[in-house]
Amino acid sequence: MLGRKRGGISAARRMAKKSTPTALQTEVNTDDDWSKILERKGLVVVDVYSGWSGPCSGMISLLKKVKMEIGGDLLSYAVAKCDHIKDLERFRGKSEPTWMFLHNGRMINLLFGANCPELQRVLNEELQRLQTGDPPEFSMEVTERSPEEEKRLRILEETRLAKEAAKRAQEEAEIKAKYEAEMTHYTTSLAKETCLILYPWVFKDEEFHRRDKKSSPPYMELIEELLPENYKIAEEFRKQLDETMINDMLKESDYEMTETARKFLLDGKCMCMRLKISDKKLEMDVEKYLLNILFGEPSLPKPDKLPMEGCFGERHRPAFTPPSKDDIYPVVWAPPNSRSKATVFQVIFRNYVEKNYPFEHEMSRPPVIVFKYDSTKKNDIKMILSNYKSDLINFGVFERDKPPEAKRIATSIEEYEEKVEERTGYEVFVCVVKKIDSESFLAFAGIGPYHVSESPEKAVDETAVYFPAPGLVEEVPSDDEENLEGEENPEGQTEATETPEANPAGS
């Protein structure tokens, strides 16, 4: 009786063991597990997933059905957590279901998404190929990208490039619109003003030494004979130009300055005169009228031709002996049109226009947010700024968070790293960012600012405290380089900026 009882127990155990269902999908978590999957025979369908998203459980019933009805021992399944499997590292961090079809350790198909009918179609198709011995559409190493992956990458790249192109086109359109608005603003504001630039050689004597302006015949003829009754000299100073300044001055004109003329213009400090047309001449075209006075015609003379005979520009020659008799020594240059004049004023008389005609275009005032960070966030800020440079309105590093007393010590991270040697740890990094792109806003907010503006309206007030507009500064430094250097003329007088009503001949 006891023996039958023991036999009965053994039989029950055998039956229980036989009836225990095996797992439909083999779990794969390591490179060793993955190697075993690649050694399997038949068709292996692997659900590749990232740990944070989990495998696609919604397809279990379909997988069971296909295996029972068609696949049998020819078909097996696995779920592979790609986080720690080298061959599958390109799928890490993705949430979309990924189905990899394997045969003899090679990938023969790859399907994305939780599309039940499509998965069933591909399963049936690959099983049929395997049963009939037909070759798959492709067979490659599991580390290679499938045709579907390549297609998706191309689409992503094309989408990225299209977005970049659209953003770039929008930015260019905004820049152009702002530039045209700025040009209209300055041409209108400066309608009664113009300027001229005397070449440096005008103030050189016979031995090529600098001479006082009162000893310069071209200068004296201008202020005593040509300009009175026509223009008031509102300001004059000497300034050293450079190639960039000359290029900026010429960009709104079709005048092509010769290399020789450029060389003469760069050979010392030019005399820059800001002029206001006389009340008696208000009906005249302010630019063309000045050119007519200087050159006998309402346009600049050809760069390689002498000015009209007998005009101011033709009468004057250097007091020193020129190295070459063939060289044409231009005496003076003036803007040929109102747009050219506007650019010259921004280059030569920048402080004047910023103080008297500040420009603020409505497109340049998008909603903004102010972020403030302590110095420990420097590297994070540097990375964010490199990625979202176009969304940054203002940036500054300040001694401490106490505006307006706190001095701005750097205008960029690079300047802070290179030039600020004494660092206290109390430095404040202030970013004023456009609030029009949620991606950039989240990026700046995500690196731990200790202050974020309560609203765009508050941000405008905060911006004005840290970055006051140039036109609101009480004292604007003079454009007069000569005045800054403190050079004196032979009479012991500094050749500084004239006042609007000053008599230039008496200076």
C-alpha positions in Angstrom: 0.0 0.0 0.0 2.8 2.3 0.9 4.5 1.4 -2.4 1.5 2.3 -4.5 1.3 5.5 -2.6 4.8 6.4 -3.4 4.2 5.4 -7.1 1.2 7.6 -7.2 3.1 10.6 -5.9 5.9 10.1 -8.5 3.4 9.8 -11.3 1.6 13.0 -10.1 4.9 14.9 -10.1 5.8 13.7 -13.6 2.4 14.9 -14.8 2.8 18.2 -13.1 6.3 18.7 -14.6 5.1 17.9 -18.0 2.1 20.3 -17.8 4.2 23.3 -16.7 4.2 25.8 -19.6 7.5 27.1 -21.0 8.0 30.9 -21.4 7.0 32.1 -24.8 9.8 34.6 -25.0 13.4 34.1 -23.8 14.7 37.0 -21.7 18.0 38.4 -22.9 19.9 40.8 -20.7 23.6 40.3 -21.3 26.0 39.8 -24.2 26.3 36.1 -23.2 22.5 35.7 -23.4 22.5 37.4 -26.8 25.3 35.1 -28.1 23.1 32.1 -27.3 20.1 33.7 -29.2 22.3 34.2 -32.3 23.1 30.4 -32.2 19.5 29.4 -32.4 18.2 27.5 -35.4 15.1 28.5 -37.4 13.5 31.9 -37.3 14.0 34.0 -34.1 11.9 37.1 -33.5 13.4 39.4 -30.9 11.5 42.2 -29.2 14.3 44.8 -28.6 13.5 47.2 -25.8 15.1 49.7 -23.4 14.9 49.1 -19.7 12.9 52.3 -19.0 10.1 51.5 -21.5 9.8 47.7 -21.3 9.0 45.1 -23.9 5.8 45.2 -26.1 3.4 43.1 -24.2 0.4 43.8 -26.5 1.7 41.4 -29.1 1.9 38.3 -26.9 -1.4 36.8 -28.1 -0.4 37.2 -31.8 3.0 35.6 -31.2 1.3 32.7 -29.5 -1.2 32.3 -32.3 1.5 32.3 -35.1 3.7 29.9 -33.3 0.9 27.4 -32.6 -0.7 27.7 -36.1 2.3 28.1 -38.4 5.8 28.3 -36.8 6.0 25.4 -34.4 9.6 24.5 -33.6 10.8 26.5 -36.6 9.9 29.8 -34.8 11.1 31.1 -31.4 10.8 34.4 -29.6 13.0 36.5 -27.3 12.9 39.8 -25.5 16.2 41.6 -25.4 16.9 44.4 -23.0 19.4 46.5 -25.1 20.8 48.5 -22.2 23.7 46.1 -21.6 24.0 44.3 -25.0 26.8 45.7 -27.2 25.3 44.6 -30.5 22.0 46.5 -29.8 23.4 49.7 -28.4 21.9 51.8 -31.3 18.4 51.0 -29.9 19.1 52.3 -26.4 16.9 55.1 -25.1 14.1 54.4 -27.7 10.5 53.7 -26.8 9.2 52.5 -30.1 8.7 48.7 -30.3 11.4 47.1 -32.4 11.2 43.6 -33.9 14.4 42.0 -35.1 14.1 38.9 -37.3 17.1 36.5 -37.1 18.2 33.5 -39.0 21.5 31.7 -38.6 22.7 34.6 -36.4 22.1 37.3 -39.0 19.4 39.9 -39.3 17.0 39.3 -42.1 14.3 41.8 -41.3 13.6 44.7 -38.9 10.1 46.1 -38.1 9.2 49.1 -36.0 6.0 49.8 -34.2 3.1 48.0 -32.5 1.2 47.3 -35.7 -0.4 43.9 -35.2 -1.4 43.2 -38.8 2.0 44.2 -40.2 3.8 42.1 -37.7 1.7 39.1 -38.6 2.3 39.7 -42.3 6.1 39.9 -41.9 6.1 36.8 -39.6 4.1 34.8 -42.1 6.2 36.0 -45.0 9.6 35.2 -43.3 8.3 31.7 -42.2 7.2 30.9 -45.7 10.6 31.9 -47.1 12.3 29.7 -44.5 10.1 26.7 -45.3 10.5 27.1 -49.1 14.1 27.9 -49.0 13.7 31.3 -50.6 16.4 33.9 -49.7 15.4 36.9 -47.5 15.4 40.4 -48.9 18.6 41.0 -47.0 20.9 39.3 -44.6 23.4 41.3 -42.5 25.2 41.5 -39.2 23.0 42.5 -36.4 25.2 45.5 -35.7 24.5 46.9 -39.2 21.7 49.2 -40.0 18.8 47.7 -41.9 17.3 49.4 -45.0 14.4 50.6 -42.8 16.8 52.1 -40.4 18.7 53.8 -43.2 15.5 55.2 -44.6 14.4 56.5 -41.2 17.8 58.2 -40.7 17.5 59.8 -44.1 14.0 61.1 -43.3 15.2 62.4 -39.9 18.2 64.1 -41.5 16.0 65.6 -44.2 13.6 66.8 -41.6 16.3 68.3 -39.5 17.9 70.1 -42.5 14.4 71.3 -43.5 13.8 72.7 -40.0 17.2 74.3 -39.9 16.7 75.8 -43.4 13.3 77.2 -42.4 14.6 78.6 -39.2 17.6 80.1 -41.0 15.3 81.6 -43.7 13.1 83.0 -40.9 16.0 84.5 -39.1 17.4 86.0 -42.4 14.0 87.5 -43.2 13.8 89.0 -39.7 17.3 90.3 -40.0 16.6 91.8 -43.4 13.3 93.4 -42.1 15.0 94.8 -39.1 17.9 96.1 -41.3 15.5 97.8 -43.7 13.5 99.3 -40.8 16.7 100.5 -39.2 17.8 102.0 -42.5 14.5 103.8 -43.0 14.8 105.1 -39.4 18.3 106.6 -39.9 17.7 108.0 -43.4 14.6 109.8 -42.1 16.3 110.9 -38.9 19.4 112.2 -40.7 17.6 113.8 -43.6 19.1 117.2 -42.8 22.6 115.9 -42.1 25.6 114.4 -43.9 29.3 114.1 -43.4 32.7 114.1 -45.2 36.0 112.6 -44.6 39.3 114.3 -45.4 42.2 112.0 -46.2 45.1 111.9 -43.8 47.6 113.4 -46.3 45.7 116.7 -46.1 47.4 117.3 -42.8 50.9 116.4 -43.9 53.5 119.1 -44.7 56.3 119.1 -47.3 58.4 116.6 -45.3 55.3 114.4 -44.6 55.1 115.5 -41.0 51.8 116.3 -39.4 50.7 119.9 -39.7 48.1 121.9 -37.9 44.7 121.9 -39.6 44.9 125.7 -40.0 48.0 125.2 -42.1 46.1 122.9 -44.4 44.8 124.7 -47.5 42.1 122.0 -48.3 40.7 122.2 -44.7 40.8 126.0 -44.6 39.0 126.3 -48.0 36.3 124.0 -46.7 35.6 125.9 -43.5 36.1 129.4 -44.8 34.7 129.3 -48.3 32.8 126.2 -49.3 30.8 125.2 -46.2 29.6 128.5 -44.8 26.1 129.4 -46.1 25.7 125.8 -47.1 26.4 123.6 -44.1 27.1 123.9 -40.4 30.0 121.9 -38.9 28.3 120.2 -36.0 31.2 118.0 -35.1 34.8 117.3 -36.3 37.5 115.0 -35.0 40.4 112.8 -36.3 39.9 109.1 -36.4 42.0 106.1 -37.5 40.0 104.0 -39.9 40.6 100.3 -40.7 39.6 97.9 -43.5 36.4 96.7 -41.7 35.2 100.3 -41.2 35.8 101.2 -44.8 34.0 98.1 -46.0 31.0 99.0 -43.8 31.0 102.5 -45.0 30.9 101.4 -48.7 28.4 98.6 -48.4 25.3 100.7 -49.3 27.0 102.4 -52.3 28.1 101.2 -55.6 31.4 103.2 -55.3 34.4 100.9 -55.6 37.4 102.4 -53.9 40.7 101.5 -55.5 43.4 99.8 -53.4 45.6 103.0 -53.7 42.8 105.1 -52.3 42.2 102.6 -49.5 45.9 102.8 -48.7 45.8 106.6 -48.5 42.7 106.5 -46.3 44.4 104.2 -43.9 47.7 106.1 -43.8 47.1 108.1 -40.6 44.0 109.7 -39.0 41.3 111.1 -41.2 39.4 114.3 -40.4 35.7 113.4 -39.9 33.1 116.1 -40.2 29.5 115.8 -39.3 27.5 118.5 -41.2 24.0 119.9 -41.0 22.6 121.7 -44.0 21.9 125.4 -43.7 18.3 126.4 -43.1 18.5 128.3 -46.4 19.2 125.1 -48.3 16.7 122.8 -46.8 15.1 122.1 -50.2 18.4 120.7 -51.6 19.3 117.0 -51.6 21.7 117.0 -48.7 24.1 114.4 -50.1 24.2 115.4 -53.7 24.4 119.1 -52.9 27.6 118.4 -50.9 29.1 116.3 -53.6 28.4 119.1 -56.1 30.3 121.5 -53.9 33.3 119.1 -53.5 33.5 117.7 -57.0 31.5 119.9 -59.3 28.9 117.2 -59.9 26.3 115.4 -57.8 28.2 112.2 -57.6 31.6 110.8 -56.5 34.2 110.9 -59.3 35.3 107.6 -60.8 37.8 105.9 -58.5 40.6 105.9 -61.2 39.8 109.3 -62.7 40.7 112.8 -61.7 37.7 114.9 -60.4 36.3 117.6 -62.7 38.8 120.2 -63.5 38.8 123.2 -61.2 36.7 121.6 -58.5 37.8 121.4 -54.8 38.7 117.7 -55.2 40.9 118.5 -58.2 42.6 121.7 -57.1 44.4 120.3 -54.1 47.6 118.1 -54.3 49.9 116.9 -51.5 52.4 119.4 -50.1 55.0 116.6 -50.1 56.4 115.1 -53.3 54.4 112.0 -54.2 56.4 108.8 -54.8 54.7 108.5 -58.1 53.4 111.3 -60.3 50.8 108.9 -61.7 49.1 108.4 -58.3 45.7 110.1 -57.9 45.5 111.5 -54.3 41.9 111.8 -53.3 41.3 114.8 -51.0 37.9 114.0 -49.6 35.2 111.4 -49.5 31.5 111.8 -48.8 28.5 109.4 -48.8 26.8 109.4 -52.3 23.3 108.6 -51.0 21.2 108.6 -47.9 21.6 104.8 -47.3 25.4 105.1 -47.5 25.2 108.1 -45.2 23.3 106.1 -42.7 25.9 103.3 -42.6 28.7 105.9 -42.3 27.0 107.6 -39.4 26.7 104.2 -37.6 30.4 103.5 -38.2 32.0 107.0 -37.6 29.4 108.8 -35.5 28.0 105.8 -33.6 27.7 107.4 -30.2 26.0 110.4 -31.8 23.2 108.4 -33.5 22.8 106.0 -30.5 22.2 108.9 -28.2 20.1 111.1 -30.5 18.4 108.6 -32.7 18.1 105.3 -30.8 16.6 102.6 -32.9 14.3 100.0 -31.5 12.4 97.8 -34.0 9.2 96.1 -32.8 10.6 92.7 -34.1 13.6 93.2 -31.9 11.4 93.0 -28.8 10.1 89.5 -28.5 8.8 88.3 -25.1 11.9 87.5 -22.9 12.8 85.7 -19.7 15.7 86.5 -17.5 17.7 83.5 -16.0 20.3 84.1 -13.3 22.9 81.4 -12.4 25.7 81.2 -9.8 29.3 80.6 -11.0 29.0 76.8 -10.4 26.8 76.6 -13.5 29.4 78.1 -15.9 30.1 75.0 -17.9 26.4 74.1 -18.2 25.7 77.7 -19.4 28.5 77.4 -22.0 27.0 74.3 -23.5 23.5 75.7 -23.6 24.7 78.9 -25.2 26.4 77.1 -27.9 23.2 75.2 -28.8 20.8 78.1 -28.5 22.8 81.1 -29.5 20.1 82.6 -31.7 17.6 82.7 -28.9 19.9 84.7 -26.6 19.2 88.5 -26.4 21.7 89.5 -23.7 24.4 87.9 -21.7 26.7 89.2 -19.0 28.8 88.1 -16.1 28.5 90.5 -13.1 30.6 90.9 -10.0 27.6 90.0 -7.8 23.9 90.1 -7.9 23.4 93.7 -7.0 22.5 95.8 -10.0 23.2 98.5 -11.0 26.1 98.9 -8.7 27.6 95.5 -9.7 30.0 95.9 -12.6 29.7 93.7 -15.7 33.0 91.9 -15.9 32.5 89.9 -19.1 30.1 89.7 -22.0 30.8 86.1 -22.9 31.9 82.9 -21.1 35.1 82.9 -23.2 36.0 86.5 -22.1 35.3 85.5 -18.4 37.6 82.5 -18.7 40.4 84.4 -20.5 40.4 87.8 -18.8 38.8 87.6 -15.4 41.7 86.4 -13.2 40.4 87.3 -9.7 37.2 85.3 -9.2 35.3 85.5 -5.9 32.7 82.8 -6.4 29.9 85.5 -6.1 29.8 86.1 -9.8 26.4 86.1 -11.4 25.7 84.9 -14.9 22.7 86.6 -16.4 20.9 85.3 -19.6 18.1 87.2 -21.3 16.4 84.6 -23.6 13.5 84.9 -26.1 10.4 83.2 -24.8 9.2 81.9 -28.2 10.8 78.5 -28.3 9.8 76.0 -25.6 12.8 73.9 -26.4 15.3 76.6 -25.6 13.3 77.8 -22.6 13.3 74.3 -21.1 17.1 74.0 -21.9 17.9 77.2 -19.9 15.5 76.3 -17.1 16.9 72.8 -16.9 20.4 73.7 -15.7 19.3 75.1 -12.4 19.0 78.9 -12.4 18.5 80.4 -9.0 16.2 83.0 -10.5 13.7 83.0 -13.3 11.6 86.1 -14.2 8.0 85.9 -13.0 6.7 87.1 -16.3 7.9 88.7 -19.6 6.8 92.1 -18.2 9.0 91.6 -15.2 11.8 90.4 -17.5 11.7 93.6 -19.4 12.3 95.6 -16.2 15.1 93.3 -15.1 16.8 93.4 -18.5 16.8 97.2 -18.3 18.6 97.1 -15.0 21.3 94.7 -16.1 21.6 95.8 -19.7 20.5 99.5 -20.0 19.9 100.7 -23.6 22.6 102.9 -25.0 20.3 105.8 -25.5 19.4 105.9 -21.8 22.9 106.3 -20.6 23.4 109.9 -19.4 26.9 110.4 -20.6 27.9 108.9 -24.0 31.6 108.9 -24.7 32.7 111.1 -27.6 33.6 109.5 -31.0 36.6 111.8 -31.0 39.6 109.6 -30.8 41.9 112.6 -30.7 40.1 114.0 -27.7 40.5 110.6 -25.9 44.2 110.6 -26.6 44.6 114.2 -25.5 46.7 115.1 -28.6 47.3 118.8 -28.8 47.8 121.0 -31.9 50.8 123.4 -32.1 48.7 126.2 -30.5 48.3 124.0 -27.4 44.5 123.4 -28.1 43.0 120.0 -28.1 41.3 119.3 -31.4 38.1 118.1 -29.8 34.5 117.8 -30.9 32.9 121.0 -32.0 29.6 122.1 -30.5 26.7 122.4 -32.9 26.9 126.2 -32.9 30.6 126.5 -32.7 32.5 128.5 -35.3 34.9 126.0 -36.9 37.2 128.6 -38.3 37.9 129.9 -34.8 39.0 126.5 -33.5 
